[in-house]
Amino acid sequence: MILLFIVFCPIVAALVIVIGAPARRTALWAAGLTLAATMLAYLTFEAGQRGFQFISSYPISSDWRISFTLGIDGLSLMMLLLTAIVTFAAIWFTGEIAQREHAFYVCLLLISGGAMGAFASLDLFFFYAFHELALIPTFLLIGIWGTGNRQAAAWKITIYLATGSFILLLGLIMLYRSVPEAARSFDFRTLQKAASLIPSDAQGSIFLVLLIGFGILVSLFPFHTWAPEAYASAPAPAAMLHAGVLKKFGLYGLLRLALPLLPQGAQQWSTLLIVLLLGNIIYVGLATIAQKRLDWMLGYSSVMHMGYIFLGIASGTLLGTNGAALLIFAHGISIALLFGIAGEIRQRTGTLLLTDLGGLGKVMPRAALAFGLAAFASIGLPGFANFSGEVMVLFGTFRNGANPDRFTIFQVATVLALWGVVISAVYMLRACRSVFMGAVGESWSGVTDLRRGLRVPIGILVAMSLWFGFVPQSFVQIVSPTFKSYFAPKR
Amino acid sequence: MSSALPWYVLFLPFFAAVAIVLITKSYRGLSSFISVASVLGSFAGSCLVFVTPNIRALELTWIDLRPVLYVPLGLVLDDLSKTMLVLVTGIGALIHIYSLGYMKDDAGKSRYFASLSFFMFSMLGVVLSNNFVMMFIFWELVGVSSYLLIGHWFERDAAAEAAKKAFLTNRVGDFGFVLGILMAWTATGTIVFHEMAQQLGRITSYPGYLTVAVLLIFCGAGGKSAQFPLHVWLPDAMEGPTPISALIHAATMVAAGVYMLVRVGFLIQAAPQALSIIAWIGTITAVMAALIATQQNDIKRILAYSTLSQLGYMVMAVGLASGEAAMFHLFTHAFFKALLFLGAGSIIVMLNHEQNIWKMGGLAGRLGITFLTFMVGTLALIGFPPFSGFFSKDAILALAYEKNQKIFCLALFTAFLTAFYMLRLVVVVFFGKPRSDQARSGREAPWVMITPLIVLAIPAFASGFGFVTKLFFHLPGENETGWLVSGLALAATLTGITLAILLYRRRESDPLDFDLFRKGFYFDEIYGFLIRATQGVLASISAFIDRWILDVGFVRGASGATWGFGSLLRLLQVGTLQAYSFLFGLGIVGLIYFTLFR
């Protein structure tokens, strides 16, 4: 029941706003209640147990074997928690909306509800449908309330992600059809049992289609060019929600479906995946250094950091996948905070050109502190969850096939990914330097600091990242049972 | 006996930092009080730990995914870490007190003390960690607190740039460090130091692999301890407040690299080839930095290059396979270098933030106590008997004499240079006539700043004597070559002193002029060029390809194909995004229906 509440609270709230309830207050209450319910689920969740908990199931059609089933294991629980936190922060961060305020909040809530639904669904059909529900308002948010060249950006992300979703759909259909007719099901649990029936030659092609489909949604190189432009144009709360949560749907899908159901396919394509993700880390990383605007730089950096999560997925080790899950969570939090602060700066200065800004630390100390924390989190400073995730990913990858006599692709990938850590420090510190440090420009001496109320969402985001950074074991405990079942029987 | 005491020592400054950031930020006096109280508490705790034999600390879990990876949070409490504990908290406490005076009117006082406390926490963590990952965690935290403190006056461009440079240079070193840790871990299957020492056989059977791993780990130390070629950040780090230069960039943090090398000595000493490379890097750093120091005019930069040079000595000792000698010099150096920096700080403050030695002069009479304590530091640094530096430098020279004559000659030459540049500094700053108005009107600093100088002067003088060192170290006994080495070293030092006095007595400007040394062998220029030529160019190319080829060419091309679909929408005259989205949703539902259920 608690899952029903978590998924439908934002959606119902959106409907209530459509009817005419006060937009901001309703949205904030809904986000707060959802967060509380998710925390409750987190606290009552029995860690260390395999399988799904809090299951509630409503058959839709027995002929098609579709049922509306919600249930969570450790992995989906953490995705829900991430969604709840970032939603709450995004809605709190939302400032004054000049036009159609109601519709703006409706869109935010629908994204949140859609993401919640996708992460909590145990049924392939709803897993996909909920994600679509969340995508459409994203396009609207950019197209209607965006800045700069918003129409073009909206079209681009729409075409791009629609293509990705379409390819994903093909992959899911292929997956569904790959098992003999009698064993077919939309239910994850049944699918998992039938996984051994998928012929190994079919695994490769299905995995590839899923990888491209999910990959486009997560901005896997070279399908990433939609991301920076979309995030730069999007209003800050939309960028927070999409980069922080919705984009992670693709990674979640790979971890939830592709890895356990298609282990041979995953192995077959691991070299390709590693080459592509190094494109994310090195090539996109270098492109990030060359960015001249803060929002573009953040957009590129979020593309780059996807590489590390993909690396964890490609590592083929328990350690690496655990790290990937933690990184998903950690990155979601840090990028949300970064986009949130960048949005506040844009509101005050009207520009995010790095050369125009400078010395804002003097006039916006709170913003500087929050941005600094998030920036250091995102470049993997110990103490933040990002670091713990990266450690697990890098250790896991390096361990795969390690041999003192020669390096395999996994070790090479680790070395390059480590160099990426240096690259990300270069662009993040440069951003901090040119935005907050140096002398205050005359035009900015009257700029006001963040409003005091923003302490609450910032505090929650930072506290979460610190908690899982200081005590990563509390995260590992929850998600590792899921992954242990992937790797336990040597196939 | 298992005890929580070491954890208190570690976390006391951390709680102080958190309290300042969360609660007392706007009460500057209270902030500094909390910070000073915490470090004094830590110091007291450290002393207690020091005198308690067989003390153990509780072990916590950071990540437990056994059998693959187990990262505990455990503290190592042996003689080595206990010595460092007392050293770090002791000097730290003095510098906290000194800061009360130095930063009295600073607007960012709360931020300063929060960062300082955070630094104490991180540094103690490095000292106490019992495994590589935990050490790396604190290693990075030390780096970030150094970043914050160098950039304390962030509105100055030079400070902002220096902070960034320090952090990035260290990141480059840490790139190697992590790789080295990964290699050691995969071969031995553990990251805990004492377990790794037991599993050493699993890695020594691959000598080439081990050599690479050790050199990579040394990269990390090279970054933190500013060894050639990663030394470039340390002189710039002098943009931070002077107490920071004393504590972090002279006495403690930069020594962390040396400490780490000693901590994993079992690993390093198993790789003889790596050892000799390390010894040579230390030697190059020592000579190079000393040469540069002879031509610097900023008092803090002279001391910074001298720190580099002394760190070179320590690394040299590590490379010559004597962790004890390295630690001994680290120990004495921490006192006299902190003393020198604090002395320089009180000069700088009293001269209205003048740092150019050629604008000083004749300060011996006006700043009496500062002068006397500064002399103690100087004599210790140049290794004049019986000051502490004499003994510790002598230990390293004797070691070099025994193991590698070439290195010994260069080390001796460095000793000569050290005496030369320090006496140049002393003669120009303290004697002769004042060369500026500030120098004419300077007065002695307040007591809160002078007292730490006096307290530090005692160990700077005495910490080399046998009765002190036997409390802290197990030094190898006297060697037979002792008299020869000491004699040569003393001769080198005396030559340096005489030459400097003859050259710089009653001078108004520097009679020597070596651009190569003054510009630090042009390392900054070379690196700047290399970075622009590689990373800068690559970044621009990537960005260009991404924007104009991948995006415009490839993607817009592909979207051209979808353009037909767009025109179709326009034909339907519902070309708005909302309508499109709606149709899109409908299409998906239709598609599912037709592919699956027909």
Interface residues (C-beta under 8 A of the other chain):
Chain A: W64 F125 E132 I136 F139 L140 G143 I144 A154 W155 K156 T158 I159 Y160 A162 T163 S165 F166 L169 I173 Y176 P222 T225 W226 E229 Y283 V284 L286 A287 T288 I289 A290 Q291 T317 L318 L319 N322 G359 G361 K362 F376 L381 P382 G383 F387 S388 V391 M392 L394 F395 G396 F398 R399 A402 P404 D405 T414 V415 L418 W419 V421 V422 A425 V426 L429 R430 R433 F436 M437 G438 A439 V440 V471 P472 Q473 V476 S480
Chain B: T61 W62 I63 D64 L65 V68 L69 V71 V133 F136 I137 F138 E140 L141 V144 G151 F154 E155 R156 D157 A160 E161 A163 K164 F167 L168 R171 V172 F175 V178 L179 L182 W185 T186 A187 I203 Y206 Y209 Q535 L538 A539 S540 I541 S542 A543 I545 D546 L550 D551 F554 V555 S559 T562 L577 Q578 Y580 S581 F584 G585 I588 L591 I592 T595 L596 F597
